[in-house]
Amino acid sequence: MFDKVYDIPERFSHIFWSEWSTVKNTQTHGVSIAYRMLTHGDKEAWDWTFEHINNSDILSACDARGFDQNIKHYVESVINNHHA
């Protein structure tokens, strides 16, 4: 499902501000991208994340220190329901 490497669309550049030039694609920066996208609170960013980033990278991002536990529980439910 995630064999293809995706670059972050330009429309999300504001989420990455100073990191935009270093965060390149989902294969090499999946966890970092997922963290930024999920903590930004933009529904379109969330949708893109679930469609283009590996679930293991998304879950790793949710395990980062300081990640909102309510968001983590929601993300886990989305991933679990997607595979049900």
C-alpha positions in Angstrom: 0.0 0.0 0.0 2.8 2.4 0.8 5.4 1.2 -1.6 5.4 4.6 -3.3 7.3 7.5 -1.8 5.3 10.7 -1.5 6.6 14.3 -1.3 4.6 16.6 0.9 2.3 18.8 -1.1 3.2 22.5 -1.2 -0.1 23.4 0.4 1.2 22.0 3.7 4.4 24.0 3.8 3.1 26.3 6.5 3.0 23.3 8.9 6.7 22.7 8.5 7.9 26.4 8.4 11.7 26.2 9.1 11.9 22.5 8.3 10.3 22.7 4.9 13.6 22.4 3.0 14.8 19.4 5.1 11.7 17.3 5.4 11.6 15.7 2.0 9.4 12.6 1.7 7.4 10.0 3.5 10.0 7.3 3.2 12.8 9.1 4.9 10.8 11.4 7.2 7.5 9.6 7.7 7.5 9.9 11.5 8.4 13.6 11.5 5.9 14.4 8.8 3.1 12.5 10.6 3.9 14.2 13.9 3.7 17.7 12.3 0.6 16.9 10.3 -1.3 15.3 13.2 -0.4 18.0 15.8 -1.4 20.9 13.4 -5.1 20.3 13.6 -5.8 20.6 9.9 -8.3 18.0 8.7 -6.9 18.0 5.2 -3.4 17.4 6.6 -4.8 14.5 8.7 -6.5 13.0 5.6 -3.3 13.3 3.6 -1.3 11.7 6.4 -3.6 8.6 6.7 -3.6 8.2 2.9 0.2 8.6 2.3 2.2 7.7 5.5 2.8 4.2 6.7 0.8 3.3 9.8 3.9 2.3 11.7 5.3 5.8 11.2 2.0 7.4 12.2 2.0 5.3 15.4 5.6 6.1 16.2 4.8 9.8 15.9 2.0 9.3 18.4 4.4 7.8 20.8 6.6 10.9 20.8 7.0 12.7 24.1 4.3 15.3 24.6 2.0 14.0 21.9 -1.6 14.6 22.9 -3.1 11.3 24.2 -6.6 12.2 23.0 -5.2 12.6 19.5 -3.3 9.3 19.9 -6.4 7.4 20.8 -8.3 8.9 17.9 -5.4 8.0 15.5 -5.3 4.4 16.8 -9.1 4.1 16.3 -8.8 5.3 12.8 -6.0 2.9 12.0 -7.8 0.0 13.7 -11.1 0.7 12.0 -9.4 1.0 8.6 -8.1 -2.5 9.0 -11.3 -4.0 10.5 
